[in-house]
Amino acid sequence: MSHEPAQFNLKKFFVAVIFWMSCSFVFWYLLHDLIIQPAILISSLALESILPDVFDSLKLHKGNIVLITKLGELNGMIMSAKEAGNQIAYQINPKVLSYSLPFIVSLLLASSDEKTFKKIIIGIIILYPIIVMGTLFQSMKELFFGNALMHDFITQKVDFPLINEIIAIGYQFNTLIIPAVTPIIIWSWLENKKISSIANNK
């Protein structure tokens, strides 16, 4: 005996998405510091390896990431923090990097009828490396382009072809484009049967 798959109700889906987004984003906002901490740790290790003479640390402070360098500025010159008597630091809003997590959770909770938890775990596992890359490229963007003096100083130390272009493109994709688009792609892949049913019922 065959069973026809239930027709996907778009109106019901959109209402459910709005409901689950409200719940997911509140949950994400309250636990965000815990969620972003592994990405900060991995990015710190990468930055220490790439820029050992420049990068000092990434720290969470009041919900924001503070990127601290080993350098300071004195009389318009970049030098070691000890010589300058200060440290150059930048502030990063990590929430613009991780909103893809509650987004994918909302989509799957609104559409999935079975194996929902498994699909959510798969979605998070795929998305988290993107959050790490976003944190890394956002940090690199601040270090290279956040201060003209720092840019000149670092580019003299980093002898790598097209480093400015790589950071600019990586920042654009990993912080502005991919976090918004990837949850939809993952959802489409995990719920391909339902999307196919929509196309077939047109």
C-alpha positions in Angstrom: 0.0 0.0 0.0 1.5 3.3 -1.1 1.2 6.6 0.7 1.3 9.9 -1.1 3.5 12.5 0.7 1.6 15.3 2.3 1.6 18.4 0.2 3.9 21.1 1.6 1.8 24.0 2.9 3.7 27.2 2.2 1.5 29.4 4.3 1.8 27.1 7.3 5.6 27.0 6.7 6.0 30.8 6.7 4.0 31.2 9.9 6.0 28.4 11.5 9.3 30.0 10.4 8.3 33.3 12.0 7.4 31.5 15.2 10.5 29.4 15.4 12.8 32.4 14.4 11.4 34.3 17.4 12.3 31.3 19.7 15.6 30.4 18.1 17.0 34.0 18.0 16.1 34.6 21.7 17.8 31.3 22.6 20.8 32.2 20.4 21.1 35.7 21.8 21.1 34.5 25.4 23.7 31.8 24.8 25.7 33.6 22.2 28.9 34.0 24.3 29.1 30.2 24.8 28.3 29.5 21.1 31.0 31.8 19.7 33.7 30.8 22.2 35.1 27.8 20.2 35.3 30.0 17.0 37.3 32.6 19.0 39.7 29.9 20.2 40.3 28.4 16.8 40.7 31.9 15.2 43.2 32.9 17.9 45.3 29.9 17.1 45.2 30.7 13.4 46.1 34.4 13.9 48.9 33.5 16.3 50.3 31.3 13.6 49.8 33.8 10.7 50.8 37.0 12.5 52.9 36.1 15.6 54.5 39.5 15.8 51.2 41.4 15.5 48.4 39.4 17.1 48.1 39.2 20.9 44.6 37.9 21.7 40.9 37.7 21.0 38.7 38.2 24.0 34.9 38.5 24.7 33.9 41.7 26.4 30.2 42.5 26.9 29.1 40.4 24.0 31.7 41.8 21.6 35.1 40.3 20.5 38.1 42.5 21.3 41.0 42.0 19.1 44.2 43.1 20.9 47.5 43.5 19.1 51.1 43.4 20.3 51.6 46.9 18.8 50.9 50.4 19.8 51.0 53.9 18.2 53.1 56.8 19.3 53.6 60.1 17.4 52.1 58.6 14.2 54.4 55.6 14.3 53.6 51.9 14.9 55.9 50.1 17.4 55.8 47.5 20.1 53.1 48.0 22.7 55.8 48.2 25.4 57.6 51.1 23.6 54.4 52.9 22.7 52.8 52.5 26.2 49.5 51.4 24.6 48.0 48.6 22.6 46.1 48.9 19.4 42.8 47.1 19.7 39.7 46.6 17.6 36.1 45.6 18.4 34.1 43.1 16.4 30.4 42.3 16.7 30.4 38.4 16.6 26.6 38.3 16.2 26.9 39.2 12.5 29.0 36.1 12.0 26.8 33.5 13.8 23.1 34.4 13.0 23.1 31.6 10.4 22.7 29.1 13.3 19.3 30.2 14.6 18.3 30.8 10.9 18.9 27.1 9.9 17.4 25.9 13.1 14.2 27.9 12.4 13.9 26.7 8.9 14.3 23.0 9.9 11.9 23.2 12.8 9.3 24.8 10.6 9.5 22.3 7.8 10.8 19.0 9.1 8.5 16.2 10.0 11.1 13.5 10.9 14.7 13.3 12.0 14.5 17.0 12.8 17.2 16.9 15.5 19.6 15.0 13.3 19.1 17.6 10.5 19.7 20.4 12.9 23.0 18.8 14.1 24.1 18.3 10.5 23.3 22.0 9.7 25.2 23.3 12.7 28.2 21.1 11.9 28.3 22.4 8.4 27.8 26.1 9.4 30.2 26.3 12.3 33.4 26.2 10.2 31.9 29.1 8.3 31.5 31.0 11.5 35.2 30.3 12.3 36.3 31.5 8.9 34.1 34.6 9.3 35.7 35.4 12.7 39.2 34.9 11.2 38.6 37.1 8.1 36.8 39.8 10.1 39.9 39.9 12.4 42.3 40.0 9.5 40.2 42.7 7.9 40.5 44.8 11.0 44.2 44.2 11.3 45.0 45.0 7.7 42.4 47.7 6.9 41.2 49.1 10.2 44.2 51.5 10.5 46.3 53.0 7.7 49.4 52.9 9.8 48.9 49.3 10.8 48.2 48.4 7.2 51.6 49.8 6.1 53.4 48.1 9.0 51.8 44.7 8.6 52.2 44.5 4.8 55.9 45.2 5.2 56.1 42.2 7.5 53.8 39.8 5.6 55.4 38.9 2.3 52.5 37.1 0.6 51.2 37.8 -2.9 47.7 39.3 -3.2 47.2 39.3 0.6 45.1 42.4 0.5 42.8 41.0 -2.2 42.5 37.6 -0.4 41.5 39.3 2.9 39.0 41.6 1.1 37.3 38.8 -0.8 37.4 36.4 2.1 35.8 39.0 4.4 33.1 39.8 1.8 32.1 36.2 1.3 32.6 34.8 4.8 30.9 37.6 6.7 28.5 39.3 4.3 27.3 36.6 1.8 27.9 33.1 3.0 26.2 33.4 6.4 23.0 34.6 4.8 22.9 32.2 1.8 24.4 28.9 3.3 21.5 28.2 5.7 19.0 28.3 2.8 21.3 26.0 0.7 21.6 23.5 3.6 17.9 23.6 4.2 17.2 23.0 0.6 19.5 20.0 0.6 18.1 18.5 3.8 14.5 19.1 2.8 14.9 18.3 -1.0 11.9 16.0 -1.0 9.6 18.7 0.2 11.0 21.3 -2.2 10.6 18.7 -5.1 6.9 18.3 -4.1 6.4 22.0 -4.3 7.9 22.1 -7.8 5.8 19.1 -8.9 2.6 20.6 -7.6 3.0 23.8 -9.5 
